[in-house]
Each structure stands twice: as structure tokens, then as C-alpha cells.
């Protein structure tokens, strides 16, 4: 699991659609989707539910988001 994956996940969990988030992060939509899929594979659960072109957080994603938020805050606090 990489820090960048967690940052991308959190950004996508906060704002949709994928293309808008990818543009904001200055990466391609396929790169963002690939990063999220790798994270899901590592965790063994779907973090997002896909509905055609739309996505929403899965129940696993909602729980994971809370932990990721706390982890990123702790990392930021550690930096300061």
C-alpha cells in the first residue's frame, strides 16, 4: 500500500466523477482507475461500487475512508 494510493482514494471518495478527480490530480483517468483497482486488490474488497460511468463508496470504502483520513492526518502532524 502506497501513500499516493491512499491520497487518490481519499480524493475520489470526497469528489466524483473519476474524470474530474483525475484532472484535479493532473493524471489520466485510466491511471487513477488503475491505482484504485490495485488498492482494492491488495485489500481484497471493493472500495467503490460501479454503476456504469458512475461510482459510489461501497460499505468497505466508507469504513476504510475513516481510517485513511486518520492516517493522513497523523502523517501530516508528524511532518510538522
DSSP file (Angstrom, degrees, kcal/mol; ACC not computed):
  #  RESIDUE AA STRUCTURE BP1 BP2  ACC     N-H-->O    O-->H-N    N-H-->O    O-->H-N    TCO  KAPPA ALPHA  PHI   PSI    X-CA   Y-CA   Z-CA
    1    1 A X              0   0    0      0, 0.0     2,-0.3     0, 0.0     3,-0.0   0.000 360.0 360.0 360.0 132.2    0.0    0.0    0.0
    2    2 A X     >  -     0   0    0      1,-0.1     4,-1.7     0, 0.0     3,-0.2  -0.811 360.0-125.2-113.1 151.1    1.4    3.3   -1.0
    3    3 A X  H  > S+     0   0    0     -2,-0.3     4,-2.5     1,-0.2     5,-0.2   0.887 112.3  56.8 -58.4 -40.5    0.7    6.8    0.3
    4    4 A X  H  > S+     0   0    0      1,-0.2     4,-2.6     2,-0.2    -1,-0.2   0.887 103.6  53.3 -61.0 -39.1   -0.2    8.0   -3.1
    5    5 A X  H  > S+     0   0    0     -3,-0.2     4,-2.7     1,-0.2    -1,-0.2   0.914 109.9  48.3 -61.0 -42.4   -2.9    5.3   -3.4
    6    6 A X  H  X S+     0   0    0     -4,-1.7     4,-2.6     2,-0.2    -2,-0.2   0.901 111.4  49.4 -66.3 -41.1   -4.4    6.5   -0.1
    7    7 A X  H  X S+     0   0    0     -4,-2.5     4,-2.3     2,-0.2    -2,-0.2   0.920 113.1  46.9 -64.1 -43.1   -4.4   10.1   -1.2
    8    8 A X  H  X S+     0   0    0     -4,-2.6     4,-2.5     2,-0.2     5,-0.2   0.919 111.8  51.5 -63.9 -43.7   -6.0    9.2   -4.5
    9    9 A X  H  X S+     0   0    0     -4,-2.7     4,-2.5    -5,-0.2    -2,-0.2   0.943 111.4  46.7 -58.0 -48.6   -8.6    7.1   -2.8
   10   10 A X  H  X S+     0   0    0     -4,-2.6     4,-1.7     1,-0.2    -1,-0.2   0.902 111.8  50.4 -63.9 -41.1   -9.5    9.9   -0.3
   11   11 A X  H  X S+     0   0    0     -4,-2.3     4,-1.7     1,-0.2    -1,-0.2   0.914 113.4  45.9 -62.6 -42.3   -9.7   12.5   -3.1
   12   12 A X  H  < S+     0   0    0     -4,-2.5    -2,-0.2     1,-0.2    -1,-0.2   0.852 109.9  54.3 -69.6 -35.0  -12.0   10.2   -5.1
   13   13 A X  H  < S+     0   0    0     -4,-2.5    -1,-0.2    -5,-0.2    -2,-0.2   0.826 112.8  44.4 -67.1 -30.7  -14.1    9.4   -2.0
   14   14 A X  H  < S+     0   0    0     -4,-1.7     2,-0.4     1,-0.2    -2,-0.2   0.803 124.1  24.5 -81.7 -31.3  -14.7   13.1   -1.4
   15   15 A X  S  < S-     0   0    0     -4,-1.7     2,-0.3    -5,-0.2    -1,-0.2  -0.997  77.7-134.7-143.2 135.6  -15.4   14.1   -5.0
   16   16 A X        +     0   0    0     -2,-0.4     2,-0.1    -3,-0.1    38,-0.1  -0.871  59.9  62.1-127.9 163.9  -16.7   12.3   -8.1
   17   17 A X     >  -     0   0    0     -2,-0.3     4,-1.9    36,-0.1     3,-0.3   0.519  65.2-129.3 -83.7 174.7  -16.7   11.7  -11.0
   18   18 A X  H  > S+     0   0    0     35,-0.3     4,-2.9     1,-0.2     5,-0.2   0.880 105.9  55.3 -57.7 -43.0  -13.4    9.9  -11.7
   19   19 A X  H  > S+     0   0    0      1,-0.2     4,-2.2     2,-0.2    -1,-0.2   0.887 107.6  49.2 -62.6 -38.4  -12.5   12.2  -14.7
   20   20 A X  H  > S+     0   0    0     -3,-0.3     4,-2.2     2,-0.2    -1,-0.2   0.908 112.9  46.9 -66.0 -41.8  -12.9   15.3  -12.6
   21   21 A X  H  X S+     0   0    0     -4,-1.9     4,-2.2     2,-0.2    -2,-0.2   0.910 110.9  52.2 -66.5 -42.0  -10.7   13.9   -9.8
   22   22 A X  H  X>S+     0   0    0     -4,-2.9     5,-2.5     1,-0.2     4,-0.6   0.919 110.1  48.9 -60.9 -43.5   -8.1   12.8  -12.3
   23   23 A X  H ><5S+     0   0    0     -4,-2.2     3,-0.9     1,-0.2    -1,-0.2   0.916 110.5  50.7 -61.5 -43.3   -8.0   16.3  -13.9
   24   24 A X  H 3<5S+     0   0    0     -4,-2.2    -1,-0.2     1,-0.3    -2,-0.2   0.857 113.6  45.0 -62.6 -35.9   -7.6   17.8  -10.4
   25   25 A X  H 3<5S-     0   0    0     -4,-2.2    -1,-0.3     2,-0.2    -2,-0.2   0.493 111.5-123.2 -85.6  -4.3   -4.7   15.4   -9.7
   26   26 A X  T <<5S+     0   0    0     -3,-0.9     2,-0.3    -4,-0.6    -3,-0.2   0.879  73.9 112.4  60.8  41.0   -3.2   16.0  -13.1
   27   27 A X  S   <S-     0   0    0     -5,-2.5    -1,-0.3    -6,-0.1    -2,-0.2  -0.879  73.1 -92.3-131.2 167.1   -3.2   12.4  -14.0
   28   28 A X     >  -     0   0    0     -2,-0.3     4,-2.0     1,-0.1     5,-0.2  -0.421  30.8-119.2 -77.6 157.2   -5.2   10.4  -16.6
   29   29 A X  H  > S+     0   0    0      1,-0.2     4,-2.7     2,-0.2     5,-0.2   0.902 114.9  52.4 -62.8 -42.0   -8.5    8.8  -15.7
   30   30 A X  H  > S+     0   0    0      1,-0.2     4,-2.5     2,-0.2    -1,-0.2   0.877 107.9  52.4 -62.6 -34.7   -7.1    5.3  -16.6
   31   31 A X  H  > S+     0   0    0      2,-0.2     4,-2.1     1,-0.2    -1,-0.2   0.910 111.4  46.3 -66.1 -41.4   -4.1    5.9  -14.2
   32   32 A X  H  X S+     0   0    0     -4,-2.0     4,-2.2     2,-0.2    -2,-0.2   0.941 113.6  48.1 -64.8 -47.7   -6.4    6.9  -11.4
   33   33 A X  H  X S+     0   0    0     -4,-2.7     4,-2.5     1,-0.2    -2,-0.2   0.901 111.6  50.6 -60.0 -41.5   -8.7    3.9  -12.0
   34   34 A X  H  X S+     0   0    0     -4,-2.5     4,-2.2    -5,-0.2    -1,-0.2   0.904 108.9  51.2 -63.4 -42.3   -5.7    1.5  -12.1
   35   35 A X  H  X S+     0   0    0     -4,-2.1     4,-1.8     1,-0.2    -1,-0.2   0.912 112.2  46.4 -61.6 -43.3   -4.3    2.9   -8.9
   36   36 A X  H  X S+     0   0    0     -4,-2.2     4,-2.6     1,-0.2    -2,-0.2   0.908 110.9  52.0 -67.0 -42.2   -7.7    2.4   -7.1
   37   37 A X  H  X S+     0   0    0     -4,-2.5     4,-2.4     1,-0.2    -1,-0.2   0.882 108.4  51.5 -62.8 -37.9   -8.1   -1.1   -8.6
   38   38 A X  H  X S+     0   0    0     -4,-2.2     4,-2.3     2,-0.2    -1,-0.2   0.906 110.4  48.9 -64.3 -41.1   -4.6   -2.1   -7.3
   39   39 A X  H  X S+     0   0    0     -4,-1.8     4,-2.3     2,-0.2    -2,-0.2   0.921 111.4  49.4 -63.7 -44.2   -5.5   -0.8   -3.8
   40   40 A X  H  X>S+     0   0    0     -4,-2.6     4,-2.2     1,-0.2     5,-1.1   0.895 110.5  50.9 -61.7 -40.2   -8.8   -2.8   -3.9
   41   41 A X  H  <5S+     0   0    0     -4,-2.4    -1,-0.2     2,-0.2    -2,-0.2   0.916 110.2  49.1 -64.5 -42.4   -6.9   -5.9   -5.0
   42   42 A X  H  <5S+     0   0    0     -4,-2.3    -2,-0.2     1,-0.2    -1,-0.2   0.897 116.5  42.0 -63.5 -40.4   -4.4   -5.5   -2.1
   43   43 A X  H  <5S-     0   0    0     -4,-2.3    -1,-0.2     2,-0.2    -2,-0.2   0.751 103.1-133.7 -78.7 -24.4   -7.2   -5.1    0.4
   44   44 A X  T  <5S+     0   0    0     -4,-2.2     2,-0.3     1,-0.2    -3,-0.2   0.663  73.1  87.8  80.1  16.7   -9.3   -7.8   -1.1
   45   45 A X  S   <S-     0   0    0     -5,-1.1     2,-0.5    -6,-0.2    -1,-0.2  -0.984  82.6-105.5-142.5 153.0  -12.5   -5.8   -1.1
   46   46 A X        -     0   0    0     -2,-0.3    15,-0.4     1,-0.2    14,-0.4  -0.679  24.5-171.5 -78.5 127.8  -14.2   -3.3   -3.4
   47   47 A X  S    S+     0   0    0     -2,-0.5    11,-2.4    13,-0.2     2,-0.4   0.702  73.0  37.1 -88.8 -22.2  -13.9    0.3   -2.2
   48   48 A X  E    S-A   57   0A   0      9,-0.3     2,-0.5    13,-0.1     9,-0.3  -0.957  72.9-136.2-129.5 148.2  -16.3    1.6   -4.8
   49   49 A X  E     -A   56   0A   0      7,-3.7     7,-1.8    -2,-0.4     2,-0.5  -0.906  25.2-143.2-100.1 130.0  -19.5    0.4   -6.3
   50   50 A X  E     +A   55   0A   0     -2,-0.5     2,-0.4     5,-0.2     5,-0.2  -0.817  21.2 178.8-101.3 131.1  -19.5    1.0  -10.1
   51   51 A X  E >   -A   54   0A   0      3,-3.7     3,-2.1    -2,-0.5     2,-0.5  -0.776  65.7 -70.1-129.0  83.9  -22.7    1.9  -11.8
   52   52 A X  T 3  S-     0   0    0     -2,-0.4    -1,-0.1     1,-0.3     0, 0.0  -0.549 117.7 -12.8  65.7-119.7  -21.8    2.3  -15.5
   53   53 A X  T 3  S+     0   0    0     -2,-0.5   -35,-0.3    -3,-0.1    -1,-0.3   0.550 126.8  82.7 -88.9  -8.4  -19.8    5.5  -15.5
   54   54 A X  E <   -A   51   0A   0     -3,-2.1    -3,-3.7   -37,-0.1     2,-0.3  -0.660  57.9-169.7 -97.8 152.2  -20.7    6.5  -12.0
   55   55 A X  E     -A   50   0A   0     -2,-0.3     2,-0.3    -5,-0.2    -5,-0.2  -0.945   6.1-176.9-134.6 158.6  -19.2    5.3   -8.8
   56   56 A X  E     -A   49   0A   0     -7,-1.8    -7,-3.7    -2,-0.3     2,-0.1  -0.977  40.8 -85.2-148.0 156.7  -20.0    5.5   -5.1
   57   57 A X  E     -A   48   0A   0     -2,-0.3    -9,-0.3    -9,-0.3     2,-0.1  -0.389  41.0-137.7 -63.3 136.1  -18.3    4.3   -2.0
   58   58 A X     >  -     0   0    0    -11,-2.4     4,-2.2    -2,-0.1     5,-0.2  -0.391  32.8 -98.1 -80.5 169.3  -19.0    0.8   -1.0
   59   59 A X  H  > S+     0   0    0      1,-0.2     4,-1.6     2,-0.2     5,-0.2   0.892 129.6  50.5 -55.9 -38.5  -19.7   -0.1    2.6
   60   60 A X  H  > S+     0   0    0    -14,-0.4     4,-2.8     1,-0.2    -1,-0.2   0.906 108.3  52.5 -64.1 -41.2  -16.0   -1.2    2.8
   61   61 A X  H  > S+     0   0    0    -15,-0.4     4,-2.5     1,-0.2    -2,-0.2   0.863 105.4  54.3 -62.8 -37.1  -14.9    2.1    1.3
   62   62 A X  H  X S+     0   0    0     -4,-2.2     4,-1.1     2,-0.2    -1,-0.2   0.904 112.9  42.2 -64.8 -41.2  -16.9    4.1    3.8
   63   63 A X  H  X S+     0   0    0     -4,-1.6     4,-1.2     2,-0.2     3,-0.4   0.927 115.2  49.9 -69.4 -45.3  -15.1    2.3    6.7
   64   64 A X  H  X S+     0   0    0     -4,-2.8     4,-2.6     1,-0.2     5,-0.2   0.869 102.4  62.4 -62.9 -37.3  -11.7    2.5    5.0
   65   65 A X  H  X S+     0   0    0     -4,-2.5     4,-2.7     1,-0.2    -1,-0.2   0.894 100.2  53.6 -56.0 -41.9  -12.1    6.2    4.3
   66   66 A X  H  X S+     0   0    0     -4,-1.1     4,-1.9    -3,-0.4    -1,-0.2   0.914 111.3  45.2 -61.1 -42.8  -12.3    6.9    8.1
   67   67 A X  H  X S+     0   0    0     -4,-1.2     4,-2.5     2,-0.2    -1,-0.2   0.890 112.6  50.7 -68.1 -39.5   -9.0    5.1    8.7
   68   68 A X  H  X S+     0   0    0     -4,-2.6     4,-2.8     2,-0.2     5,-0.3   0.918 108.7  51.9 -65.7 -42.5   -7.3    6.8    5.7
   69   69 A X  H  X S+     0   0    0     -4,-2.7     4,-2.0    -5,-0.2    -1,-0.2   0.937 112.5  45.8 -57.7 -46.8   -8.4   10.2    6.9
   70   70 A X  H  X S+     0   0    0     -4,-1.9     4,-2.4    -5,-0.2    -2,-0.2   0.897 112.9  50.3 -63.5 -41.2   -6.9    9.5   10.3
   71   71 A X  H  X S+     0   0    0     -4,-2.5     4,-2.3     2,-0.2    -2,-0.2   0.917 111.1  47.5 -65.3 -43.8   -3.7    8.1    8.9
   72   72 A X  H  X S+     0   0    0     -4,-2.8     4,-2.3     2,-0.2    -1,-0.2   0.859 111.7  50.8 -68.6 -33.9   -3.1   11.1    6.6
   73   73 A X  H  X S+     0   0    0     -4,-2.0     4,-2.7    -5,-0.3    -1,-0.2   0.921 110.5  49.6 -65.6 -43.4   -3.8   13.5    9.4
   74   74 A X  H  X S+     0   0    0     -4,-2.4     4,-2.1     2,-0.2    -2,-0.2   0.899 111.4  49.0 -63.2 -39.9   -1.3   11.6   11.6
   75   75 A X  H  X S+     0   0    0     -4,-2.3     4,-1.8     2,-0.2    -1,-0.2   0.927 111.8  48.8 -65.0 -44.2    1.3   11.7    8.8
   76   76 A X  H  X S+     0   0    0     -4,-2.3     4,-1.5     1,-0.2    -2,-0.2   0.909 111.4  49.8 -62.9 -41.7    0.7   15.4    8.3
   77   77 A X  H  < S+     0   0    0     -4,-2.7    -1,-0.2     1,-0.2    -2,-0.2   0.878 108.1  54.3 -63.1 -37.5    1.1   16.0   12.1
   78   78 A X  H  < S+     0   0    0     -4,-2.1    -1,-0.2     1,-0.2    -2,-0.2   0.846 104.0  55.4 -65.0 -33.9    4.3   14.0   12.0
   79   79 A X  H  <        0   0    0     -4,-1.8    -1,-0.2     1,-0.2    -2,-0.2   0.889 360.0 360.0 -64.9 -39.0    5.7   16.3    9.3
   80   80 A X     <        0   0    0     -4,-1.5    -1,-0.2    -5,-0.1    -2,-0.2   0.481 360.0 360.0 -81.2 360.0    5.1   19.4   11.4
